[in-house]
Structures are given as C-alpha cells and as structure tokens.
Amino acid sequence: MVARGRVRGVLVFLAVLGALAAIWEGYKAIGEATGLTWPFEVNDRSMPHLHDIVGELFEPSRRNGPLLIGVLLKAAVFTAREAILGFLLGATTGFLLGIALAHSRLLERGFLPYIVASQTIPILAIAPMVVVWLGAGLFSVAIIAAYLTFFPVTINTLRGLRSADPRAHELMDSYAANRWAVLWKLRVPASMPYLFTALKISAPASVVGAIIGELPSSIQGGLAGAILNYNIYYITSPASLWATDVIAALLGIGFFGTVVVAERLVVHRAPEHVA
Amino acid sequence: MSAGPVRPAAVSLRGVSKRFAGRGGEGVSALSPIDLDVGPGEFVSLIGPSGCGKSTLLRVVGDLVAPTGGSVQVNGKPAHQARRDRDYGIVFQDPVLYDWRTVARNIALPLEMLGWDRQRRAGRVQEMLELVELTGFEGHHPWQLSGGMQQRVSIARALSFSPALLLMDEPFGALDEMTRERLNGELLRIWQQSGCTIVFVTHSISEAVFLSTTVAVMSARPGRIVGVVDIDLPQPRTVDTREEPRFFELVTEVRERLRKGGGAEALAEEELLLVEEER
C-alpha cells in the first residue's frame, strides 16, 4: 500500500512537471506562430526552449572555460554555506525568542510589535547596513539570511507552545512539574508540528536571504554574482540566466526537502497533528 | 467511611466550598460546604448529575483547583503538600496521552518526573504493561490504539509510581458499554492488586454500585453530598455480581437518593439531551 502510494506520488509529480513544460512550450509555439506581442513579444530571447536551458548547463560558460553547470554548482555551494549558517542562526534565534515570549505576556506585549515591524522593513534596505557594521563576508550574509528566517519561526513557536491541551497541563500539575519540565516534556514537543511548518517556510527563505545578502557585499562567488553576470549577457545568451534560476530554485527545494526529511525523523504525532 | 484508627484518612474534606467568580455579581457556587472522609484502601464513587461539581471536587482533592473555603487533607497532609509529594495519580475522561510518546514512554512520564533512571523505568513499565494487559504494545503510539486500550495506558501511567491514591474523573465515560464493563472488572482487579485508595467520579449508577465500597451521592445547584450509601456486596466482584438481587437493591437505593436530591430528574434530563443530540 505504502509503496503503491509512493509510486503514485512520483507519477503525479512527473505529470505536473510535464504539464508545466507543455504549457511553456505550447505558449511559446502559439505566441511565435501568431506574432503575440502582449504582454511581451514571444521569441527565443524572452522564452528560450526548455531543452536549450538544460542544454546550456552543459556548454562552456565562456570560451575555453568550464561547463556552466560546474560554475553554477560552485556558486550554489558558496551560497548554500551562507544560507545554512543563516538558517541555523535564524531558526535558533526565532525558537528562543518564541520560548521567551511564550513565558511572559508582558514580554510578548512589549516585543512582538517590534518583531512584526522588523519584517516590514525591506531586506534590501537592511542588508547594506549589516555590511557596513560587520563587513562583507560569510557572517554578514548569514545575518541577512537569518533576518528573513527567524520571524516565521518565532510566531509559530509561540503558537505551538500554547497549543497543548489544558488537560495535558493539568496532568503536569498533578506531578507538581516545574516550568522547565513542562516546557521540555509538554510544550516543546506539542509545538513541533508548528515549528516544522515555520522551518519549511524559512529554509527556502534563507536561500533568498543569502542571495540578497551577497548583493550589497559585492560578493562574486555566489549565486547573486552569477545572476548579475548572466543578466548583463542576457541579450546574447538568455538561457544562461534561466539556467541560473533553475539551479537557485533547486537549491531552495533542496533546503525545503531537508526540512521535510528531518520532520519525518523527528515528529511522531497523531495524523491529525501533522501538517 | 471512617478512617482507620492507625493510618490517617486517605482523603479528608472539612467544610470544602468553591465559588467561581461570575460577571459582576456574586459568582456561581459550585460546591457548598462538603465534609467527606475516605479511608485507606476504600473505593469511593462520587455520583451526580452534570454540573453537581463532582469533577470540581475531585480536582480540589488533587489540588488542581483551589477551594474557596474549608480544608483538604490527603494522606494526612494538606492537599498542596500531597501534590508536591506526588501522593496521587489521576485519570481523566480522555486518556490525555502525549501522542509524540510511545505507550512505554507515556507510562514512564511520571517516573521521569520522579528522576528514576532508565533501567528502573523500563522494568516498571513492563510490570505496568502486564498489569493492564498491554504487553507487546510498548512501542505503539497512542493513536494506533483503540479508546479502551488508550484508557488502560492512562491507568498504567497513573499507577506507575505506586501512588497511595488514584483519582479518576469519569474514566470510562467515553467508552461503549461492553468495553466499559470489561474495564470495570479490570479496574477492580488492579485496585485489589495495588491496594490503593480510589476516588471515582461517574454518572453511571450501575458502575458506581458495581465498583465501590461506598457511593457518595451528590446534587446540583449548589453541589453538595445528599447521601452516602455503603455497598456491602461481597468481594471479589465478578460478572455475576451484576445479577444479584442485592446489586439491584443498591442500584435502587442510589437512584432514590439521587431523586431526593433532585439528581435523578437531572440525570433523566441529561439522558434526554443525549437522545436529542443523537438525533
């Protein structure tokens, strides 16, 4: 049964992927045949063939240079290091903040408005200041990625820590459990599905944060450098930028997938409690 | 229900009352002054209609709800101290198992709180699984078990640290009649094996009579004890007990007391409501 369900899942995934590819290529074919100009002119520059985008990965990135895929994977690894550090930093900060706020309505009332407000400031405006303060480098980029990561974790941890049934708390009271025991034996385990929901949002966001963080630091080695570079050469080689986007997306999906696997390993909740 | 001369009463209530703060006015009186003594090793049921405060009274004994007035002694000490000393185990209407823990780790939860080491916990968990006849299910998670099995895990958890007192709040109320009667029998066996005192809240007359050494009949608005019936059915009780004439006499007596206290109408009302709900 499980195996059959899994096979079905893979088939559905492939079917959707095929359908999306068909829509892309179909729109392109019809647009080119009818001379469609709205909302944009359809041609090989605005919409390269999918096989050209994939093929581009296996062309030299420049004359006599290494293959594009090699260049992009190297950039992806570079960015991934920043994103992982940022994710860990942001998730830990977010989780600890959530615990602190959950223990005191006063703290929550005092700090939550500022935590919410922090997310209304554009990350692009924050990033240069972090670079000014900490200098360009791995750590400052990680801080910028963490800035995008911590918020969903804080909000969901706060909700999750308050999600346990009142009777479950009564049981702890009957054991005369102290705050610490209630936190680790009841509230934190009860919050896990909420936490992982947040981590699934935060993990890909940390990749976005790392790429944005590389921009004001003028860091060349990561995906931001690749995006800027291939944006300049878009007229002559549009598939390169698309290929870069594919690699960046795959990195984000990889982060998401890692969280999903971790959730399977860590969370053993009744079916109705698993998102 | 008198305390033995040597050992202190398992539970001793003197003038216990409880008011819940209402909007603006006087508040709602949940319990009017109540006196009750439960001797060591007794099985005392609190029976009454919904809203008579029987669950509140149980929580007062467990120091989970603070009384407005009166004194509560558990095992000869104030209820608060008894809770701090982990003198009692509690079983709720719902099993209240932690679904992220396996059956074994749910049973071991109070043992962790008491600081038992892993090996000692594992040994006790096996004993408890045998006691509630769930050996082999230690690795399951609660949601993989039936409602009756979950409630047996809950009982095992409450008894794992051998408390002298077991508080049970309509533990079988959510189960079907057949499961309920089987678990009634199991509970009596467990009670006799462990020698603990049980205070048991129910709104089933036959359950109260079958299980108890004493039934305290409560009435609503305000919650109070309107009668105490000693259940002189011989021990050990079996499936045949439910068919003895004396069993029916006692059921009738409890029902009479409930009616005099205005409880029987309330019980009947409640049953009508249930019928309505089912429609």
Interface residues (C-beta under 8 A of the other chain):
Chain A: D165 R167 A168 E170 L171 D173 S174 Y175 A176 A177 A181 K185 L186 P189 A190 M192 V267 H268 R269 A270 P271 H273
Chain B: R59 G62 L64 R83 R84 R86 Y88 G89 I90 F92 D94 V96 Y98 D99 W100 R101 L109 P110 E112 M113 H141 P142 W143
